Amino acid sequence: MYINMSPKLIHDIAENWEDPRKGEETQELIEAIVAELKKDYRNFQRKNPRMSEETIAHWESLISDVTELDFWCKFDHLLNFGFEY
């Protein structure tokens, strides 16, 4: 099944992370996201053999961050954040 990242999905992940009934499903989803990010990273490495330290840090940080509840809560907050400019 193909799932596209959406504001609703992000909200659901943040909301259900610690829910005893939905937490297992959420963790399975996180594992799938990590697997796909690692696959994308490997493809990126093949196409860009000389990556900068910043690029490497970006990918490694992203893969690590998606395994943390705080990341999803911040993401959810920003998606629902408004301000005047």
C-alpha positions as CSV (number, residue, x, y, z in Angstrom):
1,M,0.0,0.0,0.0
2,Y,1.4,3.4,-0.9
3,I,0.8,6.2,1.6
4,N,1.6,9.9,0.9
5,M,2.6,12.1,3.8
6,S,-0.2,14.5,4.7
7,P,-1.1,16.8,7.5
8,K,-3.7,14.3,8.7
9,L,-1.2,11.5,8.8
10,I,1.3,13.7,10.7
11,H,-1.4,14.6,13.2
12,D,-2.4,11.0,13.6
13,I,1.2,9.9,14.3
14,A,1.7,12.6,16.9
15,E,-1.7,11.9,18.5
16,N,-1.5,8.1,18.5
17,W,2.2,7.6,19.4
18,E,1.6,6.7,23.0
19,D,-2.0,5.4,22.7
20,P,-2.0,1.8,23.9
21,R,-4.5,0.7,21.2
22,K,-3.0,2.5,18.3
23,G,0.7,2.8,19.3
24,E,1.7,-0.5,17.7
25,E,0.2,0.5,14.4
26,T,1.9,3.9,14.6
27,Q,5.3,2.2,15.3
28,E,4.9,0.0,12.3
29,L,4.2,3.1,10.2
30,I,7.4,4.7,11.6
31,E,9.4,1.6,10.7
32,A,8.0,1.8,7.1
33,I,8.9,5.5,6.9
34,V,12.4,4.8,8.1
35,A,12.8,1.9,5.6
36,E,11.7,4.2,2.8
37,L,14.0,7.1,3.9
38,K,16.9,4.7,4.0
39,K,16.1,3.4,0.5
40,D,15.9,7.0,-0.7
41,Y,19.2,7.8,1.0
42,R,20.9,4.9,-0.7
43,N,19.5,6.0,-4.1
44,F,20.7,9.5,-3.4
45,Q,24.2,8.2,-2.5
46,R,24.4,6.3,-5.7
47,K,23.6,9.4,-7.7
48,N,25.8,11.7,-5.6
49,P,28.9,9.8,-4.6
50,R,30.6,12.9,-3.3
51,M,28.2,14.2,-0.7
52,S,29.1,17.1,1.6
53,E,29.1,16.5,5.4
54,E,26.0,18.7,5.6
55,T,24.1,16.5,3.2
56,I,25.1,13.4,5.1
57,A,24.1,15.0,8.3
58,H,20.8,16.0,6.8
59,W,19.9,12.4,5.8
60,E,21.1,10.8,9.0
61,S,19.3,13.4,11.2
62,L,16.1,13.0,9.2
63,I,16.2,9.2,9.5
64,S,16.9,9.5,13.2
65,D,14.4,12.2,13.9
66,V,11.4,10.4,12.5
67,T,11.8,7.8,15.3
68,E,11.1,10.5,18.0
69,L,7.7,11.7,19.2
70,D,9.0,15.2,19.6
71,F,9.7,15.5,15.8
72,W,6.1,14.6,15.0
73,C,4.6,16.9,17.6
74,K,6.7,19.8,16.2
75,F,5.8,19.0,12.7
76,D,2.1,18.8,13.6
77,H,2.3,22.1,15.4
78,L,3.9,23.8,12.4
79,L,1.3,22.5,10.1
80,N,-1.4,24.1,12.2
81,F,0.5,27.3,12.8
82,G,-0.5,30.6,11.4
83,F,1.0,34.1,11.6
84,E,0.7,37.5,10.0
85,Y,3.5,38.8,7.8
